[in-house]
Amino acid sequence: MNEQAYIESKPKFSVIWIVPIIAVLITGWMLYQHQSNKGHVIFLKMENADGIIAGKTEVKVRSVQVGLVESLRLQIEQNAVIATIRINKHYDSLLTEDAKFWTVKPRVDETGISGLNTLLSGVYIELLPGESRSSANLFTMQDQPALISPDVDGLRYSLTAANAEVLDVGTGIFFRNYKIGQVESAKFNEKTLEMDYGIFINSPYDELISKNVIFWVNSGIEVDLSTEGIRVSTGSLSKLIKGGISVDYPPAAEADGTAPENTQYKLHKNFAVALERRFDLFDLYLIEFEQSIKGLRPGAPVEYRGMRIGTVEQVPAQLVRDGQPLYFQQDNTSIPVLIKVEYGRIYDIDEQAKQYWQGNIEKWIKNGLRASLKSGNLLTGAVYIELDFYSSAKPESIAKHSIYPILPSVPSGFTALSEQVMALLNKLNKLPLNDTLGEAKNTLTAYKQLGLETEKLIKELNNKKVSEKVDKNLTQLQGTLVQLTASLKQFEKTLTTYQQGSGVMEQLTDTLSELESLSNTLKPVTKSLNEQPSMLIFDKSSGQDPIPRKGQ
């Protein structure tokens, strides 16, 4: 009996395959989650990897970990190190193209001491996000920490300095000894040969920065040796250690509106120089001195009776006339000095001061206005120029140079004193003192001889034999009287020489007048030296005004 087999077909897909499929899906999901949670990979270029360890060094923002250094390798050129850093998933937005990275480690510099906490925790990398909306994955490590965070309110300005002290990044900026900002960047401009500084002024102190403020370098201690004497000033302890930049308004001036951001200012060497550069309206003049100008320096003051009206510009003036230097000519022995009369020093409204000066300078010179050199400080040898009226000056008018007008001058100081003494000695040498003294000596000899003979006569009159010698003595007495008469005539002639109106008497009167004038000139100096012997080195101290008493 034949039986027919029943063949049942089974399904090709077995339920058992669901398990591995689910396992694969779970594995893939886990891998995706792992990769997505790893975050964004960036590359950081640095000069060296000092203190940075792969797998341990963290990247932080405000002390919160946002990433980790995964690996370190040398650049192909082997002149830098490339660090591979993985930033956590939720912090990808921090990686703007203007973001900054720097190493946080113990530092001791002009800004102070920082990073001491890394002595135990180790070095880490600080990330400062930028403000750009574009992202990047390649960055360069900064050598110094970023000073100003983007979320700090304030304004930025720029300073340029040609002769001021070179300052470092982080140097403080002070307004009347209170810190209001700091130097953010410092760079030497090889084209202008100046230092360019970027500064940041914290809010709300940026409202203090007006259009007319002045900036100057304020070191810890300043010693000023000038025509005004010796002046020593010190700042705060922080300035003494680190120095700084001071900013303020000019004396007796108020803020001239708030300056817009990125306004450029000049950084001056010190406060005195800063004040000098404020007077932009001025005229240049030449002064020709017929004496030594040793001790006169550019920047020395030009004064009128103690009031400063200008500044010495060039010593000597660098000018050329007829192809020759103006201070070394064959037919002229004078040395020219170039000065500038700054009208802002004469009056606050400099335009009015300029009109007043230019409208009266010719009349002043005709009335005896002259320039002279004065010793400002015997210790330093500093000299300044003083304008004053001299009644004895010969009438002159302002001379015209091809470029600048020329102010007349007179000798002064020891030069003028020596000239007066020499003139006095020359007049004394011209007096006929030798002849006069010889005649007076002869007269005195005759008087002495007369006295001796008179004494002898008296003795002989007392003698018993006087009668015999009377005739002889009378004859001798007559001869003596004749000689005496001749001597008296000679003496009368000598006295006639010195009578009022004679030439010798006029010379003697002029000489005595000059001696009296010289004595009057030296009296104030002698009196001042008696009151204050140190005035030759230090400024003369003025006494306090008397306080009126009750009932006066």
C-alpha positions as CSV (number, residue, x, y, z in Angstrom):
1,M,0.0,0.0,0.0
2,N,1.5,3.2,-1.1
3,E,1.4,6.1,1.2
4,Q,1.8,9.7,0.0
5,A,4.0,12.0,2.1
6,Y,2.7,15.4,3.1
7,I,5.3,18.0,2.8
8,E,4.6,21.2,4.8
9,S,6.6,24.3,3.9
10,K,8.0,26.4,6.8
11,P,8.3,30.2,6.8
12,K,11.8,31.5,5.7
13,F,12.0,34.1,8.5
14,S,12.2,32.7,11.9
15,V,11.1,34.4,15.0
16,I,14.4,33.7,16.5
17,W,16.0,36.3,14.3
18,I,14.1,39.1,16.0
19,V,16.4,38.8,19.0
20,P,19.7,39.6,17.1
21,I,17.9,42.3,15.1
22,I,16.8,44.0,18.3
23,A,20.2,43.6,19.7
24,V,21.8,45.3,16.6
25,L,19.3,48.1,16.8
26,I,20.0,48.7,20.4
27,T,23.8,48.6,19.8
28,G,23.5,51.1,17.0
29,W,21.4,53.3,19.1
30,M,23.9,53.1,21.9
31,L,26.7,53.9,19.5
32,Y,24.8,56.9,18.1
33,Q,24.1,58.1,21.6
34,H,27.7,57.7,22.6
35,Q,29.0,59.6,19.5
36,S,26.4,62.3,19.8
37,N,27.2,62.8,23.5
38,K,30.9,63.1,22.8
39,G,30.4,66.6,21.5
40,H,32.4,68.7,19.0
41,V,36.0,68.1,18.2
42,I,38.3,71.2,17.8
43,F,42.0,71.7,17.3
44,L,44.0,74.1,19.4
45,K,47.5,75.3,18.2
46,M,50.0,76.3,20.9
47,E,53.8,76.9,21.1
48,N,54.4,74.1,23.6
49,A,52.3,71.7,25.8
50,D,53.8,72.8,29.1
51,G,51.6,71.4,31.9
52,I,49.0,70.0,29.5
53,I,48.3,66.2,29.7
54,A,46.2,64.3,27.2
55,G,43.1,62.7,28.8
56,K,43.5,64.8,32.0
57,T,43.7,68.5,31.2
58,E,40.2,70.1,31.2
59,V,38.7,73.0,29.3
60,K,36.7,75.3,31.5
61,V,34.4,78.3,31.3
62,R,34.0,80.2,34.6
63,S,35.3,77.1,36.5
64,V,32.8,74.7,34.8
65,Q,34.2,71.9,32.7
66,V,33.1,72.1,29.1
67,G,35.7,69.8,27.4
68,L,38.8,67.6,27.7
69,V,42.1,67.4,25.9
70,E,42.1,64.0,24.0
71,S,45.5,64.0,22.3
72,L,48.6,66.0,21.6
73,R,50.8,65.9,18.5
74,L,53.5,67.9,16.9
75,Q,52.6,70.0,13.8
76,I,54.1,68.8,10.6
77,E,56.7,71.6,10.6
78,Q,57.5,70.6,14.2
79,N,57.4,74.2,15.3
80,A,54.1,74.0,17.3
81,V,51.9,71.6,19.1
82,I,48.3,70.6,18.0
83,A,45.9,69.6,20.8
84,T,42.8,67.7,19.9
85,I,40.0,68.8,22.3
86,R,36.5,67.5,22.6
87,I,33.9,70.0,23.7
88,N,30.8,68.6,25.4
89,K,27.6,68.4,23.5
90,H,25.7,71.2,25.0
91,Y,28.5,73.8,24.6
92,D,29.0,73.8,20.9
93,S,27.6,77.3,20.8
94,L,30.7,78.6,22.6
95,L,33.0,77.8,19.7
96,T,32.7,81.1,17.9
97,E,35.5,82.1,15.5
98,D,36.6,84.9,17.9
99,A,36.7,82.7,21.0
100,K,39.9,82.9,23.0
101,F,41.9,80.1,24.8
102,W,44.7,80.4,27.3
103,T,46.4,78.3,29.9
104,V,45.5,79.0,33.5
105,K,48.5,78.4,35.8
106,P,50.3,80.3,38.6
107,R,51.3,83.7,37.3
108,V,53.1,86.6,38.9
109,D,53.2,89.7,36.7
110,E,52.3,93.4,36.7
111,T,48.6,92.6,37.0
112,G,49.2,90.7,40.3
113,I,49.2,87.1,41.4
114,S,46.8,84.6,39.8
115,G,46.2,80.9,39.2
116,L,47.3,79.7,42.7
117,N,44.4,77.2,42.7
118,T,46.1,75.2,40.0
119,L,49.0,74.3,42.3
120,L,46.7,71.4,43.6
121,S,44.2,70.9,40.7
122,G,46.7,71.2,37.9
123,V,46.8,73.4,34.8
124,Y,43.6,73.8,32.8
125,I,42.6,75.7,29.6
126,E,40.2,78.6,30.0
127,L,37.7,79.3,27.2
128,L,36.3,82.8,26.6
129,P,33.4,82.8,24.1
130,G,33.3,85.6,21.6
131,E,30.5,87.6,20.1
132,S,30.7,86.3,16.5
133,R,27.8,84.3,15.0
134,S,30.2,82.1,12.9
135,S,31.7,78.9,14.4
136,A,35.2,77.4,13.9
137,N,37.2,74.3,14.8
138,L,40.8,75.6,14.7
139,F,42.0,78.1,17.3
140,T,45.4,79.5,18.5
141,M,46.4,79.6,22.2
142,Q,47.0,83.1,23.6
143,D,50.2,83.7,25.6
144,Q,48.4,85.9,28.2
145,P,44.9,85.7,29.7
146,A,42.1,87.8,28.2
147,L,41.7,90.8,30.4
148,I,38.2,92.1,29.5
149,S,35.2,89.8,29.2
150,P,32.7,90.6,26.5
151,D,29.9,90.9,29.1
152,V,31.8,93.7,30.9
153,D,30.3,97.2,30.2
154,G,32.6,100.0,29.1
155,L,34.2,101.7,26.1
156,R,37.5,101.3,24.3
157,Y,39.9,104.0,23.2
158,S,43.3,104.2,21.7
159,L,46.5,106.0,22.8
160,T,49.7,106.8,20.8
161,A,53.0,107.5,22.5
162,A,56.2,108.6,20.8
163,N,58.5,109.4,23.7
164,A,56.6,108.0,26.7
165,E,57.7,104.9,28.7
166,V,56.7,101.6,27.1
167,L,53.9,100.0,29.2
168,D,52.7,96.4,29.4
169,V,49.3,95.0,28.8
170,G,47.3,95.1,32.1
171,T,48.7,98.5,33.2
172,G,46.0,100.4,35.1
173,I,44.4,103.6,34.1
174,F,43.7,106.0,37.0
175,F,41.5,109.1,37.3
176,R,42.7,111.1,40.3
177,N,44.3,108.0,41.8
178,Y,41.2,105.8,41.3
179,K,41.5,102.9,38.8
180,I,38.9,103.1,36.1
181,G,40.4,100.9,33.4
182,Q,43.4,99.2,32.0
183,V,45.6,98.7,28.9
184,E,44.1,96.0,26.8
185,S,46.7,95.8,24.0
186,A,50.2,97.2,23.3
187,K,51.9,97.2,19.9
188,F,54.8,99.1,18.3
189,N,54.0,100.7,15.0
190,E,57.1,100.4,12.8
191,K,55.7,103.0,10.3
192,T,55.1,105.8,12.7
193,L,57.7,104.7,15.2
194,E,55.2,105.0,18.0
195,M,53.6,102.8,20.6
196,D,49.9,102.1,19.9
197,Y,47.8,101.2,23.0
198,G,44.3,99.9,23.2
199,I,42.6,100.8,26.5
200,F,39.3,99.8,28.1
201,I,37.4,102.1,30.5
202,N,34.9,100.4,32.7
203,S,31.4,101.6,32.9
204,P,30.2,104.1,34.3
205,Y,33.7,105.7,34.4
206,D,33.6,106.0,30.6
207,E,31.5,109.1,31.0
208,L,34.6,110.8,32.5
209,I,36.4,110.5,29.2
210,S,35.7,113.8,27.4
211,K,37.2,115.3,24.3
212,N,39.6,117.5,26.2
213,V,41.1,115.0,28.6
214,I,44.8,114.5,28.7
215,F,46.7,111.2,29.3
216,W,50.2,110.9,30.8
217,V,52.4,108.2,32.2
218,N,52.4,108.3,36.0
219,S,55.3,106.3,37.4
220,G,55.6,105.4,41.1
221,I,58.0,108.3,41.9
222,E,58.9,111.4,39.9
223,V,61.8,113.7,40.4
224,D,61.7,117.0,38.5
225,L,64.8,119.1,38.2
226,S,63.8,122.3,36.3
227,T,64.1,126.0,36.4
228,E,61.5,125.9,39.2
229,G,63.6,123.9,41.5
230,I,63.5,120.3,42.8
231,R,60.2,118.6,43.0
232,V,59.6,115.0,44.2
233,S,56.2,113.4,44.0
234,T,55.0,109.8,44.7
235,G,51.8,108.0,43.9
236,S,50.0,105.1,45.6
237,L,51.7,101.8,46.5
238,S,50.2,100.1,43.5
239,K,51.6,102.8,41.2
240,L,55.0,102.6,42.9
241,I,55.1,98.9,42.1
242,K,53.4,98.8,38.7
243,G,53.2,102.3,37.4
244,G,50.2,103.4,35.4
245,I,48.5,105.9,33.2
246,S,46.7,108.9,34.6
247,V,43.9,110.8,32.9
248,D,42.3,114.1,33.9
249,Y,41.0,117.4,32.7
250,P,43.4,120.3,32.1
251,P,43.7,122.6,35.2
252,A,40.7,125.0,35.6
253,A,38.9,123.2,32.8
254,E,35.7,121.1,32.8
255,A,34.6,118.1,30.7
256,D,34.0,119.0,27.1
257,G,31.3,116.4,26.4
258,T,31.7,112.6,26.4
259,A,34.1,111.3,23.7
260,P,32.8,108.5,21.4
261,E,34.3,105.1,21.5
262,N,37.6,104.5,19.7
263,T,38.6,108.1,20.0
264,Q,42.4,108.5,19.7
265,Y,44.5,110.4,22.3
266,K,48.2,111.2,22.8
267,L,50.0,109.6,25.7
268,H,52.5,112.0,27.2
269,K,55.7,111.4,29.1
270,N,54.5,113.2,32.2
271,F,51.9,115.7,33.4
272,A,54.1,118.7,32.6
273,V,54.6,117.6,29.0
274,A,50.9,116.9,28.7
275,L,50.1,120.5,29.7
276,E,52.6,121.8,27.2
277,R,50.9,120.2,24.3
278,R,47.5,121.8,25.0
279,F,48.4,125.2,23.5
280,D,47.9,124.8,19.8
281,L,47.6,128.5,18.9
282,F,51.0,130.1,18.9
283,D,53.5,132.2,16.9
284,L,57.2,131.5,16.5
285,Y,59.8,134.2,17.1
286,L,63.6,134.3,16.9
287,I,65.8,135.8,19.6
288,E,69.5,136.5,18.9
289,F,71.7,136.5,22.0
290,E,75.2,138.0,22.1
291,Q,76.2,135.7,25.0
292,S,76.5,132.1,25.9
293,I,73.3,130.1,25.9
294,K,74.6,127.2,28.0
295,G,71.9,125.8,30.2
296,L,69.0,126.7,27.8
297,R,67.1,123.7,26.6
298,P,64.1,123.0,24.4
299,G,61.0,123.1,26.6
300,A,62.4,125.8,28.9
301,P,59.8,128.5,29.8
302,V,59.5,131.9,28.3
303,E,58.2,134.3,30.9
304,Y,57.1,137.9,31.2
305,R,57.8,139.1,34.8
306,G,57.3,135.7,36.2
307,M,54.2,134.8,34.1
308,R,54.8,132.1,31.6
309,I,53.8,133.1,28.0
310,G,55.6,130.6,25.9
311,T,58.2,127.8,25.4
312,V,61.7,127.5,23.9
313,E,61.3,125.4,20.7
314,Q,64.9,125.1,19.3
315,V,68.3,125.8,20.9
316,P,69.9,127.0,18.7
317,A,67.5,127.6,15.9
318,Q,68.0,125.2,13.0
319,L,67.8,127.7,10.2
320,V,69.9,128.5,7.2
321,R,70.6,132.0,5.8
322,D,72.6,132.5,2.6
323,G,73.6,128.8,2.7
324,Q,75.1,129.0,6.2
325,P,73.7,127.9,9.5
326,L,72.1,130.9,11.2
327,Y,74.1,130.3,14.4
328,F,77.5,130.1,12.8
329,Q,78.0,133.1,10.4
330,Q,81.0,135.0,9.4
331,D,79.6,138.5,9.9
332,N,77.4,137.8,13.0
333,T,78.4,136.4,16.3
334,S,74.9,136.2,17.8
335,I,73.2,132.8,18.5
336,P,69.5,132.6,17.5
337,V,67.0,130.7,19.6
338,L,63.5,129.8,18.3
339,I,60.6,130.3,20.8
340,K,56.9,130.1,20.5
341,V,54.5,132.5,22.2
342,E,51.5,130.4,23.3
343,Y,48.4,132.6,23.5
344,G,46.5,130.2,25.6
345,R,48.9,130.9,28.4
346,I,48.3,134.7,28.2
347,Y,44.5,134.4,28.2
348,D,41.9,131.7,28.2
349,I,40.4,132.9,24.9
350,D,43.5,132.4,22.9
351,E,42.2,134.2,19.8
352,Q,41.7,137.4,21.8
353,A,45.2,137.0,23.3
354,K,46.7,136.7,19.8
355,Q,45.0,139.9,18.6
356,Y,46.1,141.8,21.7
357,W,49.7,140.5,21.4
358,Q,50.1,141.2,17.7
359,G,48.5,144.6,18.0
360,N,50.9,145.8,20.7
361,I,54.2,144.0,20.2
362,E,55.7,146.8,18.0
363,K,54.8,149.5,20.6
364,W,56.2,147.3,23.5
365,I,59.6,146.9,21.7
366,K,59.8,150.6,21.0
367,N,59.2,151.2,24.8
368,G,62.0,148.9,25.8
369,L,60.7,145.3,25.7
370,R,63.7,143.0,25.5
371,A,64.5,139.3,26.0
372,S,67.2,138.2,28.4
373,L,68.5,134.9,29.8
374,K,67.9,134.2,33.5
375,S,69.2,131.5,35.7
376,G,66.4,129.3,36.9
377,N,68.4,126.8,39.1
378,L,72.1,127.0,40.0
379,L,72.1,123.3,40.9
380,T,71.0,122.1,37.5
381,G,72.3,125.0,35.5
382,A,68.8,125.4,33.9
383,V,68.2,128.8,32.1
384,Y,65.0,130.3,30.9
385,I,64.1,133.4,28.8
386,E,62.5,136.4,30.4
387,L,60.8,139.4,28.7
388,D,60.8,142.7,30.5
389,F,61.0,146.4,29.9
390,Y,64.4,148.2,30.1
391,S,64.4,151.9,30.3
392,S,68.0,152.2,29.3
393,A,67.6,150.1,26.1
394,K,68.2,151.8,22.8
395,P,65.0,152.3,20.7
396,E,64.5,149.4,18.3
397,S,61.8,147.8,16.2
398,I,61.0,144.2,15.6
399,A,63.2,142.8,12.9
400,K,62.0,140.6,10.1
401,H,63.7,137.3,9.2
402,S,62.9,135.5,6.0
403,I,60.7,133.1,8.1
404,Y,60.2,134.4,11.6
405,P,60.2,137.9,13.2
406,I,63.2,138.7,15.6
407,L,62.8,140.0,19.1
408,P,65.6,142.2,20.4
409,S,67.6,141.0,23.5
410,V,69.9,142.5,26.1
411,P,72.8,140.8,28.0
412,S,71.8,139.5,31.4
413,G,73.0,137.6,34.4
414,F,76.7,137.3,35.0
415,T,77.4,138.6,31.5
416,A,75.7,141.9,32.2
417,L,77.3,142.2,35.6
418,S,80.7,141.5,34.2
419,E,80.2,144.1,31.5
420,Q,79.2,146.7,34.1
421,V,82.3,145.9,36.2
422,M,84.6,146.1,33.1
423,A,83.1,149.4,32.1
424,L,83.6,150.7,35.6
425,L,87.2,149.5,35.7
426,N,87.9,151.1,32.3
427,K,86.6,154.5,33.6
428,L,88.7,154.2,36.7
429,N,91.8,153.4,34.6
430,K,91.2,156.6,32.6
431,L,91.2,158.8,35.7
432,P,94.6,160.7,36.2
433,L,95.1,159.2,39.7
434,N,98.8,158.9,39.4
435,D,99.5,162.6,38.7
436,T,97.0,163.6,41.4
437,L,98.6,161.3,44.0
438,G,102.1,162.6,43.1
439,E,101.1,166.2,43.6
440,A,99.4,165.4,46.9
441,K,102.5,163.6,48.0
442,N,104.7,166.6,47.2
443,T,102.3,168.9,49.1
444,L,102.4,166.7,52.2
445,T,106.2,166.7,52.0
446,A,106.3,170.5,51.9
447,Y,104.0,170.7,54.9
448,K,106.2,168.3,56.8
449,Q,109.3,170.3,56.0
450,L,107.5,173.5,57.1
451,G,106.6,171.9,60.4
452,L,110.2,170.8,61.0
453,E,111.5,174.3,60.3
454,T,108.9,176.0,62.4
455,E,109.8,173.7,65.3
456,K,113.5,174.5,64.9
457,L,112.7,178.2,64.8
458,I,110.8,178.1,68.0
459,K,113.7,176.3,69.7
460,E,116.2,178.8,68.5
461,L,114.0,181.7,69.7
462,N,114.1,180.3,73.1
463,N,117.9,180.2,72.9
464,K,120.0,183.0,74.5
465,K,121.7,183.7,71.1
466,V,118.5,184.4,69.4
467,S,119.4,187.9,68.6
468,E,122.4,186.8,66.5
469,K,120.4,184.4,64.4
470,V,117.1,186.3,64.0
471,D,118.1,187.7,60.7
472,K,119.3,184.4,59.4
473,N,116.2,182.6,60.6
474,L,113.9,185.2,59.1
475,T,115.6,184.8,55.8
476,Q,115.1,181.0,56.0
477,L,111.5,181.5,57.1
478,Q,110.9,183.8,54.1
479,G,112.3,181.1,51.8
480,T,110.0,178.5,53.4
481,L,107.0,180.7,53.1
482,V,107.8,181.1,49.4
483,Q,108.0,177.4,49.0
484,L,104.7,176.9,50.9
485,T,103.0,179.5,48.7
486,A,104.1,177.5,45.7
487,S,102.9,174.3,47.2
488,L,99.5,175.8,48.1
489,K,99.1,177.1,44.5
490,Q,99.9,173.6,43.2
491,F,97.3,172.1,45.7
492,E,94.8,174.7,44.6
493,K,95.4,173.7,41.0
494,T,94.9,170.0,41.9
495,L,91.6,170.8,43.7
496,T,90.5,172.9,40.7
497,T,90.7,169.7,38.6
498,Y,88.0,168.1,40.8
499,Q,85.7,171.1,41.0
500,Q,82.0,170.9,39.8
501,G,81.8,170.7,36.1
502,S,85.3,169.6,35.3
503,G,85.9,166.6,33.1
504,V,87.6,164.5,35.8
505,M,84.8,165.4,38.2
506,E,82.1,164.3,35.7
507,Q,84.0,160.9,35.2
508,L,84.2,160.4,38.9
509,T,80.5,161.3,39.4
510,D,79.5,158.8,36.6
511,T,81.7,156.1,38.2
512,L,80.1,156.7,41.7
513,S,76.6,156.6,40.1
514,E,77.4,153.2,38.5
515,L,78.8,151.9,41.8
516,E,75.6,153.0,43.5
517,S,73.4,151.3,40.8
518,L,75.4,148.1,41.1
519,S,75.1,148.2,44.9
520,N,71.3,148.6,44.6
521,T,71.1,145.7,42.3
522,L,73.0,143.4,44.7
523,K,71.1,144.5,47.8
524,P,68.0,142.3,47.2
525,V,70.2,139.3,46.5
526,T,72.2,139.9,49.6
527,K,69.0,140.3,51.7
528,S,67.4,137.2,50.2
529,L,70.6,135.2,51.0
530,N,70.6,136.4,54.5
531,E,66.9,135.4,54.9
532,Q,67.3,132.1,53.1
533,P,70.8,130.8,52.3
534,S,69.5,127.8,50.4
535,M,67.7,129.9,47.8
536,L,70.7,129.3,45.4
537,I,69.6,125.6,45.2
538,F,65.9,125.6,46.2
539,D,63.2,128.0,45.3
540,K,62.9,131.0,47.6
541,S,60.0,130.3,50.0
542,S,57.5,133.1,50.3
543,G,56.4,134.1,53.7
544,Q,52.9,133.7,54.9
545,D,50.6,136.7,54.7
546,P,50.2,138.5,58.1
547,I,47.0,137.7,59.9
548,P,45.4,141.0,61.2
549,R,44.8,141.1,64.9
550,K,41.6,142.1,66.5
551,G,41.2,145.8,66.8
552,Q,43.7,146.6,64.0
